[in-house]
Amino acid sequence: MAPNTGDIRFQTNSSYGYTELTTSSTGFTTGVWYYMEVTLDSSGTATGRLYDSSMGLVNSISHSFGSWDGGTLAIRSFSGFTYDYITLE
């Protein structure tokens, strides 16, 4: 979720650099809570979904990573970021 650029995205982050993999334009409303989820299927395709505070789907994005090495989760923020919880299942 990248409110500063108005999109949701998958990217790789290596050695403090980054490579954009997939992006999708998304409108964000200041003061609205959003729910994000990312699922990974057995073929290595990740799907990210963004919901608004009423759980209406705002946008989704997918990227095929092929073989998945487990990777990590990164949250970037500019001008503040607040979250309730992160769950890995």
C-alpha positions as a Markdown table, in Angstrom:
| # | Residue | x | y | z |
|---|---|---|---|---|
| 1 | Met | 0.0 | 0.0 | 0.0 |
| 2 | Ala | 1.6 | 3.2 | -1.1 |
| 3 | Pro | -0.6 | 6.2 | -0.4 |
| 4 | Asn | 2.3 | 8.7 | -1.3 |
| 5 | Thr | 2.2 | 7.4 | -4.9 |
| 6 | Gly | -1.4 | 6.5 | -5.1 |
| 7 | Asp | -1.1 | 2.8 | -5.7 |
| 8 | Ile | -0.7 | -0.7 | -4.3 |
| 9 | Arg | 2.3 | -2.7 | -5.3 |
| 10 | Phe | 4.6 | -5.7 | -5.1 |
| 11 | Gln | 8.3 | -5.0 | -5.2 |
| 12 | Thr | 11.5 | -6.6 | -4.3 |
| 13 | Asn | 13.8 | -4.9 | -1.8 |
| 14 | Ser | 17.4 | -5.8 | -1.7 |
| 15 | Ser | 20.3 | -4.0 | 0.0 |
| 16 | Tyr | 18.2 | -0.8 | 0.5 |
| 17 | Gly | 17.2 | -0.7 | -3.1 |
| 18 | Tyr | 14.0 | -1.8 | -4.8 |
| 19 | Thr | 12.5 | -3.1 | -8.0 |
| 20 | Glu | 8.9 | -2.5 | -8.9 |
| 21 | Leu | 7.2 | -5.8 | -9.9 |
| 22 | Thr | 3.5 | -4.9 | -10.2 |
| 23 | Thr | 1.5 | -1.7 | -9.4 |
| 24 | Ser | -2.1 | -0.7 | -9.6 |
| 25 | Ser | -3.5 | 2.8 | -9.2 |
| 26 | Thr | -5.6 | 3.2 | -6.1 |
| 27 | Gly | -7.4 | 6.2 | -4.5 |
| 28 | Phe | -6.9 | 6.7 | -0.8 |
| 29 | Thr | -9.0 | 8.8 | 1.6 |
| 30 | Thr | -7.2 | 10.5 | 4.5 |
| 31 | Gly | -8.6 | 9.4 | 7.9 |
| 32 | Val | -10.0 | 6.1 | 6.6 |
| 33 | Trp | -8.8 | 2.7 | 8.0 |
| 34 | Tyr | -7.8 | 0.1 | 5.4 |
| 35 | Tyr | -7.4 | -3.6 | 5.7 |
| 36 | Met | -4.7 | -5.3 | 3.7 |
| 37 | Glu | -4.2 | -9.0 | 3.0 |
| 38 | Val | -1.8 | -11.0 | 0.9 |
| 39 | Thr | -2.3 | -14.6 | 0.0 |
| 40 | Leu | 0.2 | -16.9 | -1.6 |
| 41 | Asp | -0.9 | -20.0 | -3.6 |
| 42 | Ser | 1.0 | -23.2 | -4.2 |
| 43 | Ser | 2.2 | -22.0 | -7.6 |
| 44 | Gly | 4.0 | -18.9 | -6.1 |
| 45 | Thr | 1.4 | -16.3 | -7.1 |
| 46 | Ala | 0.8 | -13.6 | -4.5 |
| 47 | Thr | -2.5 | -11.7 | -4.4 |
| 48 | Gly | -2.8 | -8.5 | -2.4 |
| 49 | Arg | -6.2 | -7.1 | -1.6 |
| 50 | Leu | -7.1 | -3.7 | -0.1 |
| 51 | Tyr | -10.4 | -3.2 | 1.7 |
| 52 | Asp | -11.9 | 0.0 | 3.1 |
| 53 | Ser | -13.2 | 0.3 | 6.7 |
| 54 | Ser | -16.6 | -1.2 | 5.7 |
| 55 | Met | -14.7 | -4.2 | 4.2 |
| 56 | Gly | -15.6 | -3.2 | 0.7 |
| 57 | Leu | -12.9 | -4.3 | -1.8 |
| 58 | Val | -11.0 | -1.2 | -3.0 |
| 59 | Asn | -8.4 | -2.9 | -5.2 |
| 60 | Ser | -6.5 | -6.1 | -5.8 |
| 61 | Ile | -3.2 | -7.0 | -7.4 |
| 62 | Ser | -1.4 | -10.2 | -8.2 |
| 63 | His | 2.2 | -11.2 | -9.1 |
| 64 | Ser | 3.7 | -14.5 | -9.9 |
| 65 | Phe | 6.9 | -15.1 | -8.0 |
| 66 | Gly | 7.4 | -18.6 | -9.4 |
| 67 | Ser | 9.4 | -20.4 | -6.8 |
| 68 | Trp | 9.0 | -18.7 | -3.4 |
| 69 | Asp | 11.8 | -18.7 | -0.9 |
| 70 | Gly | 9.7 | -17.4 | 2.0 |
| 71 | Gly | 10.9 | -13.9 | 1.7 |
| 72 | Thr | 9.9 | -11.3 | 4.3 |
| 73 | Leu | 7.3 | -8.6 | 4.9 |
| 74 | Ala | 8.2 | -4.9 | 4.6 |
| 75 | Ile | 6.1 | -1.9 | 5.5 |
| 76 | Arg | 7.2 | 1.4 | 4.2 |
| 77 | Ser | 5.9 | 4.7 | 5.5 |
| 78 | Phe | 6.2 | 8.4 | 4.8 |
| 79 | Ser | 4.7 | 11.0 | 7.2 |
| 80 | Gly | 3.4 | 8.4 | 9.7 |
| 81 | Phe | 1.9 | 5.0 | 9.7 |
| 82 | Thr | -0.5 | 3.3 | 12.1 |
| 83 | Tyr | -1.5 | -0.3 | 12.2 |
| 84 | Asp | -3.5 | -2.6 | 14.5 |
| 85 | Tyr | -1.9 | -6.0 | 14.0 |
| 86 | Ile | -0.1 | -8.2 | 11.5 |
| 87 | Thr | -0.9 | -11.9 | 11.3 |
| 88 | Leu | 1.0 | -14.6 | 9.4 |
| 89 | Glu | -0.9 | -17.8 | 8.8 |
